[in-house]
Amino acid sequence: MINVGVLGSTKGTDLQVILDAVGAKKLDANISVVISNREDAYILKRATNHSVPSVFISHKNKNRVDFDTEMTQVLKEYKVDLVLLIGFMRILSAEFCREWQDRILNVHPSLLPKYAGGMDTNVHEEVLKNQDKETGCTIHFVTDEVDGGPILIQKKCAVEKHDTTETLKSKVQELEGEAFLEAIPLMVNNG
């Protein structure tokens, strides 16, 4: 079984999919800890609701390396093997990326390399503005190049004429959960 640590700043919708799969014994993983840089982030409440340790670490008045060092200490305390970024709205330091090299995955709401560096609804707005025919999500290894690490999984969906930013976000989020459920076992097998 793999011990997973999650970093998140938002609602943690993808975390719920993972927690449900673990609970249903469809995924052989243990969510060891969830860390957020936002005290009011719903991802922390989601963790608590599932008896997963949740830790708030403020990034305010800290440089990136010091903040990331605090996260690494917590991740190591919980014996984390794999780190997942689920709506984590911070750029990680090169030191953190090296520390967790090949053991840290991010989900991005586009088919990278398209819209690399874009966040959340901005990506979906760009997809619509550019009249893309398809969109999706990418799970990739995290390196010190934002959204530039090797791609592990991509899942696609069609962009329909009636789609809005909100409908695209919903469709892509559904794919993100599925992609994580495929990615985690790959990391176990490669570990």
RARA-V687198 format. One record per residue. N is the residue number from 1. SS is DSSP state (helix for helix, strand for strand, loop for the rest). PSI is psi in whole degrees, 0 to 359 (999 if undefined). NEAR is the number of other ideal C-beta (glycine too) atoms within 10 Angstrom. Layout:
N:SS:PSI:NEAR + N:SS:PSI:NEAR
This chain:
1:loop:141:10 + 2:strand:137:18 + 3:strand:121:15 + 4:strand:132:27 + 5:strand:141:27 + 6:strand:132:29 + 7:strand:128:28 + 8:loop:152:27 + 9:loop:357:18 + 10:loop:221:17 + 11:loop:331:16 + 12:loop:37:23 + 13:helix:317:19 + 14:helix:328:28 + 15:helix:321:26 + 16:helix:319:17 + 17:helix:317:20 + 18:helix:315:22 + 19:helix:318:21 + 20:helix:318:14 + 21:helix:320:18 + 22:helix:314:20 + 23:helix:325:10 + 24:loop:6:8 + 25:loop:31:7 + 26:loop:353:9 + 27:loop:122:22 + 28:loop:81:12 + 29:strand:159:22 + 30:strand:121:16 + 31:strand:105:22 + 32:strand:321:20 + 33:strand:148:23 + 34:strand:129:29 + 35:strand:137:26 + 36:strand:148:27 + 37:loop:2:19 + 38:loop:117:19 + 39:loop:329:9 + 40:loop:10:8 + 41:loop:131:23 + 42:helix:337:18 + 43:helix:328:26 + 44:helix:318:20 + 45:helix:321:15 + 46:helix:317:21 + 47:helix:311:24 + 48:helix:320:12 + 49:helix:338:12 + 50:loop:20:17 + 51:loop:33:8 + 52:loop:131:20 + 53:strand:134:15 + 54:strand:136:20 + 55:strand:127:17 + 56:strand:127:13 + 57:loop:115:17 + 58:loop:140:12 + 59:loop:355:17 + 60:loop:139:6 + 61:loop:29:7 + 62:loop:146:14 + 63:loop:165:10 + 64:helix:317:15 + 65:helix:316:13 + 66:helix:317:11 + 67:helix:313:20 + 68:helix:325:24 + 69:helix:319:15 + 70:helix:318:16 + 71:helix:317:25 + 72:helix:319:18 + 73:helix:316:11 + 74:helix:315:17 + 75:helix:319:26 + 76:helix:323:11 + 77:helix:324:13 + 78:loop:12:19 + 79:loop:46:11 + 80:loop:134:24 + 81:loop:328:18 + 82:strand:133:22 + 83:strand:130:24 + 84:strand:133:27 + 85:strand:115:21 + 86:loop:97:27 + 87:loop:37:25 + 88:loop:113:24 + 89:loop:45:16 + 90:loop:146:16 + 91:loop:132:12 + 92:loop:151:24 + 93:loop:157:19 + 94:helix:324:13 + 95:helix:317:14 + 96:helix:316:24 + 97:helix:321:18 + 98:helix:318:10 + 99:helix:320:18 + 100:loop:18:22 + 101:loop:134:13 + 102:loop:10:14 + 103:loop:22:18 + 104:strand:126:24 + 105:strand:144:25 + 106:strand:149:22 + 107:strand:132:24 + 108:strand:136:27 + 109:loop:42:25 + 110:loop:174:21 + 111:loop:87:20 + 112:loop:147:20 + 113:loop:2:13 + 114:loop:136:17 + 115:loop:30:22 + 116:loop:140:15 + 117:loop:345:14 + 118:loop:156:17 + 119:loop:140:12 + 120:loop:234:13 + 121:helix:337:13 + 122:helix:321:13 + 123:helix:313:22 + 124:helix:325:25 + 125:helix:319:16 + 126:helix:318:16 + 127:helix:314:25 + 128:helix:316:15 + 129:helix:322:8 + 130:loop:2:12 + 131:loop:41:8 + 132:loop:146:16 + 133:loop:336:10 + 134:strand:158:10 + 135:strand:192:26 + 136:strand:208:24 + 137:strand:162:27 + 138:strand:132:26 + 139:strand:125:26 + 140:strand:157:23 + 141:strand:142:18 + 142:loop:130:25 + 143:loop:181:18 + 144:loop:2:15 + 145:loop:116:11 + 146:loop:123:13 + 147:loop:25:20 + 148:loop:0:15 + 149:loop:165:22 + 150:loop:138:9 + 151:strand:133:15 + 152:strand:312:17 + 153:strand:141:19 + 154:strand:139:16 + 155:strand:138:19 + 156:strand:154:14 + 157:strand:156:16 + 158:strand:147:11 + 159:loop:116:20 + 160:loop:159:11 + 161:loop:325:5 + 162:loop:355:6 + 163:loop:144:18 + 164:loop:175:12 + 165:helix:317:16 + 166:helix:318:10 + 167:helix:323:14 + 168:helix:316:23 + 169:helix:316:18 + 170:helix:314:13 + 171:helix:316:19 + 172:helix:321:24 + 173:helix:322:17 + 174:helix:319:16 + 175:helix:325:22 + 176:helix:314:23 + 177:helix:314:20 + 178:helix:317:15 + 179:helix:318:23 + 180:helix:320:24 + 181:helix:335:19 + 182:helix:323:12 + 183:helix:318:18 + 184:helix:312:22 + 185:helix:328:13 + 186:helix:323:13 + 187:helix:325:20 + 188:helix:314:16 + 189:helix:331:8 + 190:helix:345:9 + 191:loop:999:10
